[in-house]
Amino acid sequence: MKALVVVLGLLIGGYMLADGIVVMVKGKYIGPAKPGPWSVLFERLGIDVFRLGPLFILFGLLWLGWTVGLIATQSWVFAFGVLICLATLWYVPLGSLLSLIVLAILVFAGQRLGIR
């Protein structure tokens, strides 16, 4: 189970980091020209979604740092994992889905994983 959470953390973090770098360098995200459903929220707030590269890089690094802490079974991993999962729910559809899976595993199996 821990291996699954590690893989999910690496996927989310790695993709968000790469997406942030790509949008800063190329001016577009990985994938289609129009960003996913998450962009509607930012557009409604008047935020140019193509200027969010640093936010994606930050989230990617937070996820990757959390994954390293998970591997090392650090005491802060459960609380930080819950926070980062909740903070990533805006990244619809894939980021929110994977975050919900990680959150469910943390809440329901965190003790068995030795992180709660």
DAZI-V579426 format. One record per residue. N is the residue number from 1. SS is DSSP state (helix for helix, strand for strand, loop for the rest). OMEGA is omega in degrees with one decimal (* if undefined). D_CENTER is the distance of its C-alpha to the mean C-alpha in Angstrom with 1 decimal. Layout:
# DAZI-V579426
<<N:SS:OMEGA:D_CENTER> <N:SS:OMEGA:D_CENTER>>
This chain:
# DAZI-V579426
<<1:loop:179.7:18.5> <2:helix:178.9:17.0> <3:helix:177.9:16.8> <4:helix:-179.4:14.9> <5:helix:176.6:12.2> <6:helix:179.8:12.3> <7:helix:179.1:12.1> <8:helix:177.8:9.1> <9:helix:177.7:7.2> <10:helix:178.7:8.9> <11:helix:-178.7:8.2> <12:helix:-177.7:4.5> <13:helix:-179.7:5.2> <14:helix:-179.1:8.5> <15:helix:-179.9:8.2> <16:helix:177.2:6.5> <17:helix:-180.0:9.1> <18:helix:-179.7:11.7> <19:helix:178.1:11.3> <20:helix:178.6:11.8> <21:helix:-179.1:14.7> <22:helix:-178.2:16.2> <23:helix:177.4:16.4> <24:helix:-177.4:17.9> <25:helix:-173.0:20.4> <26:helix:179.9:21.3> <27:loop:175.9:20.6> <28:loop:-179.9:18.8> <29:loop:173.4:15.4> <30:loop:179.0:15.3> <31:loop:-175.9:17.1> <32:loop:-178.8:19.5> <33:loop:178.2:21.0> <34:loop:178.4:19.8> <35:loop:-176.8:16.0> <36:loop:-177.4:14.7> <37:loop:179.8:15.5> <38:helix:-174.9:12.9> <39:helix:-179.0:15.3> <40:helix:179.0:18.1> <41:helix:-178.4:17.0> <42:helix:178.9:16.9> <43:helix:178.1:20.1> <44:helix:176.9:21.8> <45:loop:179.3:21.1> <46:loop:-178.3:22.8> <47:loop:176.7:19.9> <48:loop:-174.7:20.0> <49:helix:-179.7:16.7> <50:helix:175.5:17.8> <51:helix:-177.1:17.8> <52:loop:179.0:14.2> <53:helix:179.3:13.6> <54:helix:177.8:13.5> <55:helix:178.4:10.8> <56:helix:178.0:8.5> <57:helix:178.5:10.0> <58:helix:179.5:9.6> <59:helix:178.6:5.8> <60:helix:179.5:6.1> <61:helix:177.0:8.9> <62:helix:177.9:7.8> <63:helix:-179.2:5.6> <64:helix:176.4:8.7> <65:helix:177.0:11.0> <66:helix:-179.9:10.1> <67:helix:176.4:10.7> <68:helix:176.9:13.9> <69:helix:177.3:14.9> <70:helix:179.1:14.5> <71:helix:-178.5:16.7> <72:loop:-180.0:19.1> <73:loop:178.6:19.1> <74:loop:-175.8:18.9> <75:loop:-176.6:20.1> <76:loop:-171.2:17.2> <77:helix:-177.8:14.5> <78:helix:-177.3:15.1> <79:helix:-179.6:15.0> <80:helix:178.0:12.1> <81:helix:177.5:10.1> <82:helix:-179.7:11.4> <83:helix:-177.9:10.6> <84:helix:175.3:6.9> <85:helix:179.5:6.9> <86:helix:-179.3:9.4> <87:helix:-178.7:8.1> <88:loop:-177.7:5.3> <89:loop:178.8:8.3> <90:loop:-172.8:9.7> <91:loop:-177.4:7.8> <92:loop:3.5:10.8> <93:loop:-169.2:11.6> <94:helix:-179.4:9.4> <95:helix:179.6:5.9> <96:helix:178.7:8.0> <97:helix:-179.7:10.1> <98:helix:177.3:8.0> <99:helix:178.2:6.7> <100:helix:177.5:10.5> <101:helix:179.3:11.6> <102:helix:179.6:10.1> <103:helix:179.0:11.4> <104:helix:179.1:14.6> <105:helix:179.2:15.1> <106:helix:-176.2:14.7> <107:helix:-173.3:17.1> <108:helix:-178.4:19.5> <109:helix:-177.8:19.6> <110:loop:180.0:18.5> <111:loop:177.6:22.1> <112:loop:179.0:22.9> <113:loop:179.2:20.2> <114:loop:-177.5:21.8> <115:loop:-179.4:19.0> <116:loop:*:20.4>>
